[in-house]
Amino acid sequence: MKEKRVSELWEEIFNNYKVLDKIKGSGFFEITAEEIKKYKEPRLMTKFDNSNSRPPIFKEHKLGILPIDNGKYVIGRFNLYQKLPEKDETKSIKEMMMPDYLESIDLDNIYSENNALNVALLSGMINDVIGEDLFETISGRMRSSEFKFTVDGDSKPTEIDVLKPQIEIDGGYEGKNKIVVIEAKNSEPEDFIIRQLYYPYRFWKTKVDKEIVPVFFTYKNGVFSFYVYKFEDENRYNSISLAQKNTYKIIYNNKSRLSLSEIKTIKERRDIPFPQADAFEKIKGIVVLVGDHINTAQDIAEIYGITPRQGNYYLSAAKYLDLVKGRKEYNLTKLGEIIYNTDFKQRNLLLSKQILKHIPFIQVMRKYLENSILPKKDEVIKIMNSTTINTTENKEVINRRASTVRGWIEWINNSSVDIEQ
């Protein structure tokens, strides 16, 4: 029997426990991990890191869920998410270098949040953002002590009592004057759940006298972004405000050179859909994973912390580039094997060539080189319209495809390959 999706299971919970009626009566509904576990593992049922990841019933009724104790959650009409500022593509990205004596850091395989944070620390990015020398002192899961706060909702703020919830910190660093707590993502969501910064902030606020600096960190297509926040009122969940944003990339010595005039374009494939997978590191990582015999969508999704459906999107994109072959289980193609067995500079060069063989990608790259700025999504869609790509489908699909083109070109521009007309 087909396993039910998280959204379907939440529909059952709402029906069985009369959740909406109880929220209407008291403003919130409390549920235990044991009650959720009757349907599915609570960790999987409650991981809504951005507003789009919530099940439809939560979105429809403007609901959010927060952990309030060990094994207890509260659901209500809470404003739990903070929108990230729009990307300013006219702003220059600061260049950093890794120490050249480090051999255990593989810059070609930064496809996990921990890898990205390690590179950010060792290259000096985190010190540069904060303005002092830092040492990694905190990471992992811990149990918070009791605290209270108010959270905004549709009408009036709700007071929440938190007893001993589990908190998790991706990266924690200490300097002479500050403690920095970082929530890391190897993607660029539109928003994030404030809890992932607020709970660690409140926890460490009671433990030390130093300033606590909450940071939301993203890594995607070679760009490291730091969003430094502050809480204007420590007792108000929604008092978060952006203090600064910093973006970086790693620069490489002796870049490989690739001229667009060398590239012979090919006809678009009809047997594989145009890709909808904008984080190219994941596709590059798939070559390594499949070469290491991690070769199903489920396995790859678990490593990347994404859904199996998203895992299929990335595997389909790798098939589009002729890097892998197969259906339920995947193997490397001849090109995939060559790329798997080469060093990172040659690997990036071969992958760049393979991307730019496809007409929409090489045309967007030419636009980028002409104007020194990545074309906006609308312009990319026009370019796709002028080729063989069907852009008359669902608008969401079209936007994802355009985001993929932009994302892959961004990856090439931030890789070890220097592109010339």
LINHU-V307494 format. One record per backbone hydrogen bond with DSSP energy under -0.5 kcal/mol. CO is the residue of the C=O (numbers start at 1). NH is the residue of the N-H. If there is no record, write none. Layout:
co->{CO	CO}
nh->{NH	NH}
This chain:
co->{5	6	7	8	9	10	11	12	13	14	14	18	19	20	21	22	22	23	27	29	31	32	33	34	35	36	36	41	41	42	46	47	49	50	51	55	55	56	57	58	59	64	66	68	69	69	71	72	72	73	74	75	76	76	77	78	80	82	87	88	92	94	96	99	101	104	105	106	107	109	112	113	114	115	116	117	118	119	120	120	121	124	125	126	127	127	135	135	138	140	142	142	147	149	150	151	152	158	160	160	161	162	165	167	169	171	172	172	173	174	177	178	179	180	181	182	182	182	183	185	190	192	192	193	194	194	195	197	198	199	200	201	202	203	204	204	211	211	212	213	214	215	215	216	217	218	220	222	223	223	224	225	226	226	227	227	228	228	229	230	230	233	235	235	236	239	241	244	246	247	248	249	256	258	259	260	263	266	278	279	279	280	281	282	283	284	285	286	287	288	289	290	293	295	296	297	298	299	300	301	301	307	308	309	310	311	312	313	314	315	316	317	318	318	319	323	325	329	331	333	334	335	336	337	339	343	344	345	346	347	348	349	350	351	352	353	355	357	358	358	359	360	361	362	363	364	365	366	367	368	368	376	377	378	379	380	381	382	384	384	389	394	395	396	397	398	399	400	401	402	403	404	405	406	407	408	409	410	412	412	416	417	418	420}
nh->{9	10	11	12	13	14	15	16	17	18	19	22	23	24	25	26	28	27	77	75	73	36	37	38	38	39	40	44	45	46	48	49	193	53	54	58	59	60	61	63	62	76	74	163	71	72	33	68	69	31	66	29	64	78	154	80	194	192	89	91	94	249	251	102	103	106	107	109	110	111	116	117	118	119	120	121	122	123	125	126	124	128	129	130	131	132	137	174	172	169	144	167	162	160	237	158	79	151	149	162	163	147	144	142	140	182	137	138	180	135	211	175	213	173	215	170	171	184	217	219	84	82	194	196	197	198	199	201	202	203	204	205	206	206	207	208	179	213	214	181	229	183	217	227	185	225	223	224	220	225	248	218	228	246	216	229	243	244	214	232	241	236	150	237	239	232	230	228	226	94	224	96	418	420	262	263	265	359	280	282	283	284	285	286	287	288	289	290	291	292	294	293	295	330	300	301	302	303	304	305	306	311	312	313	314	315	316	317	318	319	320	321	323	324	322	333	331	327	325	337	338	339	340	341	342	347	348	349	350	351	352	353	354	355	356	357	358	266	361	362	363	364	365	366	367	368	369	370	371	372	373	380	381	382	383	384	385	386	387	389	391	398	399	400	401	402	403	404	405	406	407	408	409	410	411	412	413	414	415	417	256	419	258	260}
